[in-house]
């Protein structure tokens, strides 16, 4: 049982690692180059990327475990891990909002 769990962890990590790296670079570009007027320090921004990657990995593990479709459909075109992409699509917006990059309340000039 423990061997199967460790196999799942390593399989999900090594198959999803390229997607996690690509999305981390994309998130870095989004945070530090495209989103203007944010008051987030660089260290907090890097923590946001790290938390997003870790959360996406955990979410992808859950999708791997509870995958409802045929096991052959877990990989798109035998290259892209669908559970990892699902994890990224959920995790990145959550952490961007939590760290104040998106959907932040603007204070009015009258206050």
Phi, psi and omega in degrees: 000312179296323179296323179290323178293315177296324176296319178296315178301312182290321179297313179297323180290310185289328177284324182272349184303315179299321179292320179297320179292314180298317180290328176294319177294317178297321178293323177298314178299317180298312184290313190263346182242322188263325180274114181266161173059048173249153182250047182251130178289161183296321179295319177295324177295320177292324175295324177299317178295316179297313179297322178297316180294317179293318178295319179297321178296315180295317178296322179293326175298317179296320178293320177301317183292317185257026181299117186274344185265181179299140182302334178291341182272004180286338178247129176272120178060026182057025181225323188247126179283114180297317178300324179292319178295319177298316177299319179294318181295334178273316189286317186299310179297325179299312183285328175296321177291317182297323181271359173090022178275326181229157177054044178265150178280124176275132177280137180284159183287341182283339182281000000 
